[in-house]
Amino acid sequence: MEGEKKWRKIYREKKENGICVRCSKKATHGMHCYEHYLKEHRRSMGRAENERNKRHDRGLVPVKRKDNGLCLWCGEKAVNGTNVCGRHGKIFSDAGKKAAKKR
């Protein structure tokens, strides 16, 4: 824990004095020198691309399930030409009845 506190102190001092937080060069792009700015930018762009791909893949799951006649929520066999299995159909039916009572 002691080493982490020391590192944080050094990081803070470098940031306040305009020195790159990764090396000891002058910070020309925010908290980084040009070289480390490019590395951080590439890493950030890669992470963003991975997250976009994950969201895209998750977004296609309901479409694939619907095309295969599966429940949109759990992937089990859908019943009676609906998009849900018996378990989720009951959940949604009960929720609809409860909402109707509130009106």
Secondary structure, DSSP 8 states (H G I E B T S, - for coil): -HHHHHHHHHHHHHHHTTB-SSSSSB--BTTB-HHHHHHHHHHHHHHHHHHHHHHHHHHHHHHHHHHTTB-TTT-SB--TTSSS-HHHHHHHHHHHHHHHHH-
